């Protein structure tokens, strides 16, 4: 299951040393709901290799502002504390998985 990533736990997750994937979403967002099951599946499939979670932009505007998220869904891929890739908008699961594999 994808982890709930918040303004308060984000730094702790970065400190793990694992790549981090954050799905910025909102409850009212149709495309967010469309990719949600794919993000959940990837979180389960790669749970030992990466931290994959979801960040509700309405409850965690600090993180959304930090990463310049203007549209949802936006999925960012972080390695060694730096954003190395990003997907704005809905995409097939394979797109997210290929980007994840690129940072493992």
C-alpha positions as CSV (number, residue, x, y, z in Angstrom):
1,X,0.0,0.0,0.0
2,X,1.3,3.5,-0.8
3,X,2.4,5.5,2.1
4,X,0.7,8.7,3.1
5,X,3.4,11.3,2.5
6,X,2.9,14.5,4.5
7,X,4.7,17.8,5.2
8,X,5.7,16.3,8.6
9,X,7.1,12.9,7.5
10,X,8.8,13.8,4.2
11,X,12.3,14.6,5.5
12,X,12.3,11.3,7.5
13,X,11.5,9.4,4.3
14,X,14.3,11.1,2.4
15,X,16.7,10.2,5.1
16,X,16.0,6.5,4.4
17,X,18.5,6.6,1.5
18,X,16.0,4.9,-0.8
19,X,14.6,6.5,-3.9
20,X,11.3,8.2,-3.2
21,X,8.3,8.5,-5.5
22,X,5.6,11.0,-4.5
23,X,2.2,11.1,-6.2
24,X,0.7,14.5,-5.6
25,X,-3.1,14.2,-5.8
26,X,-6.4,15.6,-4.7
27,X,-9.7,13.9,-3.7
28,X,-11.6,15.8,-6.4
29,X,-9.2,14.9,-9.2
30,X,-10.5,12.4,-11.8
31,X,-7.1,11.6,-13.4
32,X,-5.7,11.1,-9.8
33,X,-8.2,8.4,-9.2
34,X,-7.4,6.8,-12.5
35,X,-3.7,6.4,-11.7
36,X,-4.2,5.6,-8.0
37,X,-4.4,1.8,-8.3
38,X,-1.2,1.8,-10.4
39,X,0.6,3.8,-7.8
40,X,-0.7,1.4,-5.1
41,X,0.5,-1.6,-7.2
42,X,3.9,-0.1,-7.7
43,X,4.2,0.6,-4.0
44,X,3.6,-3.0,-3.2
45,X,5.8,-4.4,-6.0
46,X,8.8,-2.2,-5.2
47,X,8.3,-1.9,-1.4
48,X,11.8,-3.2,-0.6
49,X,13.6,-1.0,-3.2
50,X,11.8,2.4,-3.0
51,X,9.4,4.5,-0.9
52,X,6.3,5.1,-2.9
53,X,3.6,7.2,-1.5
54,X,0.8,9.7,-2.1
55,X,0.6,13.3,-1.0
56,X,-2.8,15.1,-0.8
57,X,-2.0,18.6,-2.0
58,X,-4.9,20.1,-0.1
59,X,-3.6,18.8,3.2
60,X,0.1,19.2,2.5
61,X,0.5,22.5,0.6
62,X,4.1,22.9,1.9
63,X,5.4,19.9,-0.1
64,X,3.3,20.9,-3.1
65,X,4.8,24.4,-3.0
66,X,8.4,23.1,-2.4
67,X,8.2,21.0,-5.5
68,X,6.3,23.6,-7.6
69,X,3.3,21.3,-8.1
70,X,0.7,23.3,-10.1
71,X,-1.3,20.4,-11.6
72,X,-2.5,17.1,-10.2
73,X,-1.6,14.4,-10.6
74,X,2.1,15.1,-10.6
75,X,4.4,12.2,-9.7
76,X,8.0,13.1,-8.8
77,X,10.9,10.7,-8.6
78,X,13.6,11.6,-6.1
79,X,17.1,10.0,-5.8
80,X,19.7,11.1,-3.3
81,X,17.4,13.9,-2.3
82,X,17.1,15.4,-5.8
83,X,14.2,15.3,-8.2
84,X,15.5,13.3,-11.2
85,X,12.2,12.8,-13.1
86,X,8.6,13.9,-13.1
87,X,5.3,12.9,-14.7
88,X,2.6,15.5,-14.9
89,X,-0.9,14.1,-15.7
90,X,-2.2,10.6,-16.0
91,X,-0.2,8.0,-17.7
92,X,-0.1,4.2,-18.1
93,X,1.4,2.2,-15.2
94,X,4.3,1.3,-17.5
95,X,5.3,4.9,-17.7
96,X,5.6,5.2,-13.9
97,X,7.3,1.8,-13.7
98,X,9.9,2.7,-16.3
99,X,10.7,6.0,-14.6
100,X,11.0,4.2,-11.2
101,X,13.3,1.5,-12.7
102,X,15.5,4.4,-14.0
103,X,16.3,5.5,-10.5
104,X,16.8,2.1,-8.8
